């Protein structure tokens, strides 16, 4: 008699069940981590653009109405990739960036509803999630010339660390 080699069907089913449970626990945590990382990239880019706007306003006595005036080499729409680079390329794009008008009320509660052209006295910068890379928690992020920050999903939790 030879000893049996290999796995029994029961052992294989138990291993698959354990693997399924581990995947069910790990996958949502991983997605949440990736979402927070992408949000951090967007917040950093918005802060960088706001800093460039302030420098531009110091030199030109007013804010820029286009990202190209702030030194970004763009030939169309502006996209933010996962490395934090702003470009016209949609490859690896996480967010679409735009300069828009600051609401007369000054509040940035719903960034997704912002529209219009920025003025020489006030602006808002908006980062809209691109394509299927949707931030379920915060959605669209924005920052205004008055220092206000907002998100279509709630600014309190989205702009914290």
Secondary structure, DSSP 8 states (H G I E B T S, - for coil): -----S--HHHHHHHHHHHHHHHHHHHHHHHHHHHHHHHHHHHHHHHHHHHHHHHHHHHHSS--SSGGGGT---SSSEEEETTS-EES--TTEEEEEEEE---TT---S-GGG--S---SS--EEEEEE-TT---TTT-SEEEETTS-EEETT-HHHHT--
